[in-house]
Amino acid sequence: MIIGLTGGIGSGKTTVAALFAQKGAFVIDTDLIARDVVQSESPALEAIRREFGDDMIRSDGALDRTALARIIFGDAGKRAKLNALTHPEILKRVLAIIGAQPADAIILVVVPLLFESGFDRSCDRSVAVIASPELRRHRLQERDGLSVSDVEARMRAQLPDTEYEKRADIVIHNDDNLTALGREVDRAWQTITGAARAPSA
C-alpha cells in the first residue's frame, strides 16, 4: 500500500512521518531525494545552472539553495520550471525504491507537492498534515531562521489548508503537543491498516 503524506511547510510532516515509521511504515522522503538529485555535477544541477544562471551555484560547486529560493518563491513561473527540471528524476527514484519493497509493505511517501504534482493518483491513500498559519510561521522562524517575508512567500506558494482538507483521504491536525499528535497518527494508522487488511472488491 502506498500512502502519500503532504501538508504545508511547517505543518510537521517530518515528525508525522517519523511516528508512522515507528509503527512499521517504510518512509520515502522526497525532500531528501530532491537534495540528492541536485548534487554537484549532476545533470539536474547543470540544468538549473542553464535555466537560472551561474549565481545559483556556490563556489564549491553546490547548489545555492538560498539564492534559488529567493527566485522561485517569488515567481510561480520560475517555480514551475524548477519542478519540471527536477521532478522527473525524483519520481524515477521514488518508483524504483517502491518497486524494491515487499508487496505487503505500507510505504509512506512524503511529497510536499502531492496534489500539485499529481502523485496522489499513484497512491492508495493520501494524508495531509495541517496546522494553524500562526504556529507554522513560528516553527519556520524558529527552525530555519527565516524572515517574516520569506515565511509568507513560502506559505503563499502552497495550497491552503482548506484544499488539503478537501483533497486528502485522512487529515492529521498538528496544533497541539506531541502526545496529541501521536493520537492523531494512531487514528490514521488504524484507518490505513484497516484498509490494507480489507479484502479487495
C-alpha positions as a LaTeX table, in Angstrom:
\begin{tabular}{lrrr}
\hline
Residue & $x$ (\AA) & $y$ (\AA) & $z$ (\AA) \\
\hline
Met1 & 0.00 & 0.00 & 0.00 \\
Ile2 & 1.31 & 3.43 & $-0.95$ \\
Ile3 & 0.39 & 6.38 & 1.26 \\
Gly4 & 1.11 & 9.92 & 0.14 \\
Leu5 & 1.86 & 12.32 & 3.01 \\
Thr6 & 1.67 & 16.05 & 2.38 \\
Gly7 & 0.96 & 19.38 & 4.06 \\
Gly8 & 2.14 & 22.95 & 4.10 \\
Ile9 & 5.62 & 23.99 & 5.12 \\
Gly10 & 5.98 & 23.97 & 8.89 \\
Ser11 & 2.95 & 21.73 & 9.40 \\
Gly12 & 5.03 & 18.89 & 10.86 \\
Lys13 & 5.31 & 16.36 & 8.04 \\
Thr14 & 8.73 & 15.12 & 9.18 \\
Thr15 & 7.53 & 14.46 & 12.72 \\
Val16 & 4.41 & 12.68 & 11.46 \\
Ala17 & 6.50 & 10.55 & 9.08 \\
Ala18 & 8.76 & 9.53 & 11.99 \\
Leu19 & 5.71 & 8.47 & 14.01 \\
Phe20 & 4.46 & 6.40 & 11.08 \\
Ala21 & 7.91 & 4.82 & 10.77 \\
Gln22 & 7.71 & 3.76 & 14.42 \\
Lys23 & 4.53 & 1.88 & 13.56 \\
Gly24 & 6.23 & $-0.01$ & 10.75 \\
Ala25 & 5.74 & 2.16 & 7.68 \\
Phe26 & 8.60 & 2.36 & 5.20 \\
Val27 & 9.18 & 6.07 & 4.69 \\
Ile28 & 10.42 & 7.72 & 1.50 \\
Asp29 & 11.15 & 11.44 & 1.91 \\
Thr30 & 11.15 & 13.15 & $-1.47$ \\
Asp31 & 12.85 & 16.22 & 0.03 \\
Leu32 & 15.92 & 14.08 & 0.74 \\
Ile33 & 15.78 & 12.62 & $-2.76$ \\
Ala34 & 15.41 & 16.12 & $-4.21$ \\
Arg35 & 18.62 & 17.16 & $-2.45$ \\
Asp36 & 20.45 & 14.16 & $-3.85$ \\
Val37 & 19.18 & 14.84 & $-7.38$ \\
Val38 & 20.89 & 18.26 & $-7.42$ \\
Gln39 & 24.25 & 17.18 & $-6.01$ \\
Ser40 & 27.35 & 18.79 & $-7.51$ \\
Glu41 & 27.93 & 17.93 & $-11.18$ \\
Ser42 & 24.55 & 16.20 & $-11.51$ \\
Pro43 & 22.54 & 16.65 & $-14.74$ \\
Ala44 & 19.76 & 18.36 & $-12.78$ \\
Leu45 & 22.16 & 20.86 & $-11.23$ \\
Glu46 & 23.61 & 21.68 & $-14.63$ \\
Ala47 & 20.07 & 22.20 & $-15.96$ \\
Ile48 & 19.39 & 24.60 & $-13.07$ \\
Arg49 & 22.56 & 26.50 & $-13.91$ \\
Arg50 & 21.47 & 26.85 & $-17.54$ \\
Glu51 & 17.95 & 27.93 & $-16.62$ \\
Phe52 & 18.62 & 30.25 & $-13.67$ \\
Gly53 & 22.25 & 31.32 & $-14.12$ \\
Asp54 & 25.68 & 30.75 & $-12.59$ \\
Asp55 & 24.67 & 32.66 & $-9.46$ \\
Met56 & 22.70 & 29.60 & $-8.38$ \\
Ile57 & 25.93 & 27.62 & $-7.92$ \\
Arg58 & 28.20 & 28.23 & $-4.93$ \\
Ser59 & 31.97 & 28.42 & $-5.24$ \\
Asp60 & 32.26 & 24.81 & $-4.03$ \\
Gly61 & 30.03 & 23.64 & $-6.90$ \\
Ala62 & 26.96 & 23.01 & $-4.75$ \\
Leu63 & 23.51 & 24.48 & $-5.29$ \\
Asp64 & 22.92 & 27.80 & $-3.55$ \\
Arg65 & 19.52 & 26.94 & $-2.10$ \\
Thr66 & 19.01 & 30.34 & $-0.54$ \\
Ala67 & 19.57 & 32.15 & $-3.83$ \\
Leu68 & 17.31 & 29.73 & $-5.69$ \\
Ala69 & 14.55 & 30.01 & $-3.07$ \\
Arg70 & 14.65 & 33.78 & $-3.38$ \\
Ile71 & 13.80 & 33.42 & $-7.08$ \\
Ile72 & 11.29 & 30.58 & $-7.15$ \\
Phe73 & 9.13 & 31.55 & $-4.18$ \\
Gly74 & 8.51 & 34.95 & $-5.72$ \\
Asp75 & 7.69 & 33.71 & $-9.21$ \\
Ala76 & 5.25 & 30.87 & $-9.93$ \\
Gly77 & 6.54 & 30.51 & $-13.49$ \\
Lys78 & 10.14 & 30.01 & $-12.36$ \\
Arg79 & 8.96 & 27.61 & $-9.66$ \\
Ala80 & 7.19 & 25.56 & $-12.31$ \\
Lys81 & 10.37 & 25.50 & $-14.44$ \\
Leu82 & 12.40 & 24.21 & $-11.49$ \\
Asn83 & 9.85 & 21.49 & $-10.81$ \\
Ala84 & 9.95 & 20.46 & $-14.46$ \\
Leu85 & 13.73 & 20.11 & $-14.24$ \\
Thr86 & 13.82 & 18.03 & $-11.06$ \\
His87 & 10.53 & 16.15 & $-10.66$ \\
Pro88 & 11.05 & 13.51 & $-13.39$ \\
Glu89 & 14.28 & 12.28 & $-11.78$ \\
Ile90 & 12.77 & 12.41 & $-8.29$ \\
Leu91 & 9.77 & 10.38 & $-9.49$ \\
Lys92 & 12.02 & 7.82 & $-11.17$ \\
Arg93 & 13.95 & 7.28 & $-7.93$ \\
Val94 & 10.81 & 7.09 & $-5.81$ \\
Leu95 & 9.27 & 4.46 & $-8.08$ \\
Ala96 & 12.50 & 2.43 & $-8.02$ \\
Ile97 & 12.51 & 2.43 & $-4.21$ \\
Ile98 & 8.83 & 1.49 & $-4.08$ \\
Gly99 & 9.43 & $-1.35$ & $-6.53$ \\
Ala100 & 12.12 & $-2.81$ & $-4.27$ \\
Gln101 & 9.79 & $-3.14$ & $-1.25$ \\
Pro102 & 7.80 & $-6.26$ & $-0.30$ \\
Ala103 & 4.30 & $-6.48$ & $-1.72$ \\
Asp104 & 2.71 & $-6.24$ & 1.74 \\
Ala105 & 4.70 & $-3.16$ & 2.83 \\
Ile106 & 2.97 & 0.04 & 3.87 \\
Ile107 & 5.01 & 2.70 & 2.11 \\
Leu108 & 4.69 & 6.32 & 3.21 \\
Val109 & 5.92 & 8.79 & 0.59 \\
Val110 & 6.40 & 12.33 & 1.90 \\
Val111 & 5.57 & 14.65 & $-1.00$ \\
Pro112 & 5.13 & 18.39 & $-0.28$ \\
Leu113 & 3.52 & 18.88 & $-3.70$ \\
Leu114 & 1.48 & 15.67 & $-3.60$ \\
Phe115 & $-1.65$ & 17.07 & $-5.23$ \\
Glu116 & 0.05 & 19.70 & $-7.38$ \\
Ser117 & 2.36 & 17.10 & $-8.95$ \\
Gly118 & $-0.40$ & 14.53 & $-9.44$ \\
Phe119 & 1.48 & 11.89 & $-7.44$ \\
Asp120 & $-1.66$ & 11.38 & $-5.34$ \\
Arg121 & $-3.03$ & 9.41 & $-8.29$ \\
Ser122 & $-0.29$ & 6.83 & $-7.69$ \\
Cys123 & $-1.25$ & 6.46 & $-4.01$ \\
Asp124 & $-3.80$ & 4.20 & $-2.34$ \\
Arg125 & $-4.44$ & 6.80 & 0.36 \\
Ser126 & $-3.46$ & 10.43 & 0.90 \\
Val127 & $-2.73$ & 12.00 & 4.29 \\
Ala128 & $-2.44$ & 15.75 & 4.89 \\
Val129 & $-0.91$ & 17.36 & 7.97 \\
Ile130 & $-2.36$ & 20.74 & 8.82 \\
Ala131 & $-1.60$ & 23.32 & 11.50 \\
Ser132 & $-2.61$ & 26.91 & 12.09 \\
Pro133 & $-0.76$ & 29.51 & 9.99 \\
Glu134 & 0.41 & 31.27 & 13.16 \\
Leu135 & 2.00 & 28.12 & 14.53 \\
Arg136 & 3.59 & 27.28 & 11.18 \\
Arg137 & 5.09 & 30.77 & 10.97 \\
His138 & 6.54 & 30.39 & 14.46 \\
Arg139 & 8.01 & 26.95 & 13.66 \\
Leu140 & 9.63 & 28.18 & 10.46 \\
Gln141 & 11.17 & 31.21 & 12.10 \\
Glu142 & 12.48 & 29.10 & 14.97 \\
Arg143 & 13.65 & 26.17 & 12.84 \\
Asp144 & 15.02 & 27.84 & 9.72 \\
Gly145 & 15.63 & 31.40 & 10.88 \\
Leu146 & 13.50 & 32.72 & 8.01 \\
Ser147 & 12.33 & 36.30 & 7.88 \\
Val148 & 8.62 & 37.08 & 8.04 \\
Ser149 & 8.57 & 37.89 & 4.31 \\
Asp150 & 10.38 & 34.63 & 3.43 \\
Val151 & 7.91 & 32.63 & 5.50 \\
Glu152 & 4.94 & 34.34 & 3.87 \\
Ala153 & 6.36 & 33.74 & 0.38 \\
Arg154 & 6.75 & 30.02 & 1.05 \\
Met155 & 3.29 & 29.69 & 2.53 \\
Arg156 & 1.67 & 31.55 & $-0.36$ \\
Ala157 & 3.35 & 29.16 & $-2.79$ \\
Gln158 & 1.49 & 26.18 & $-1.31$ \\
Leu159 & $-2.11$ & 25.06 & $-1.10$ \\
Pro160 & $-4.31$ & 26.49 & 1.67 \\
Asp161 & $-5.40$ & 24.10 & 4.42 \\
Thr162 & $-8.93$ & 24.09 & 3.02 \\
Glu163 & $-7.60$ & 22.40 & $-0.12$ \\
Tyr164 & $-5.69$ & 19.78 & 1.87 \\
Glu165 & $-8.82$ & 19.07 & 3.89 \\
Lys166 & $-10.90$ & 18.74 & 0.72 \\
Arg167 & $-8.47$ & 16.53 & $-1.21$ \\
Ala168 & $-6.87$ & 14.29 & 1.41 \\
Asp169 & $-8.39$ & 10.98 & 2.47 \\
Ile170 & $-7.08$ & 11.49 & 6.01 \\
Val171 & $-6.30$ & 14.78 & 7.77 \\
Ile172 & $-3.92$ & 14.97 & 10.73 \\
His173 & $-4.13$ & 18.06 & 12.93 \\
Asn174 & $-0.86$ & 19.24 & 14.45 \\
Asp175 & $-1.75$ & 22.25 & 16.59 \\
Asp176 & $-1.10$ & 20.65 & 19.96 \\
Asn177 & 1.73 & 18.73 & 21.65 \\
Leu178 & 3.49 & 15.54 & 20.58 \\
Thr179 & 1.16 & 13.36 & 22.65 \\
Ala180 & $-1.88$ & 14.74 & 20.86 \\
Leu181 & $-0.12$ & 14.33 & 17.51 \\
Gly182 & 0.61 & 10.71 & 18.41 \\
Arg183 & $-3.10$ & 10.11 & 18.93 \\
Glu184 & $-3.82$ & 11.64 & 15.52 \\
Val185 & $-1.26$ & 9.32 & 13.91 \\
Asp186 & $-2.72$ & 6.32 & 15.81 \\
Arg187 & $-6.12$ & 7.11 & 14.36 \\
Ala188 & $-4.73$ & 7.48 & 10.85 \\
Trp189 & $-2.72$ & 4.26 & 11.16 \\
Gln190 & $-5.80$ & 2.31 & 12.23 \\
Thr191 & $-7.66$ & 3.61 & 9.18 \\
Ile192 & $-4.77$ & 2.74 & 6.87 \\
Thr193 & $-4.10$ & $-0.74$ & 8.25 \\
Gly194 & $-7.83$ & $-1.49$ & 8.28 \\
Ala195 & $-7.97$ & $-0.65$ & 4.58 \\
Ala196 & $-4.86$ & $-2.74$ & 3.93 \\
Arg197 & $-6.48$ & $-5.79$ & 5.57 \\
Ala198 & $-9.85$ & $-5.33$ & 3.87 \\
Pro199 & $-10.48$ & $-7.81$ & 1.03 \\
Ser200 & $-10.47$ & $-6.22$ & $-2.40$ \\
Ala201 & $-13.82$ & $-5.96$ & $-4.16$ \\
\hline
\end{tabular}
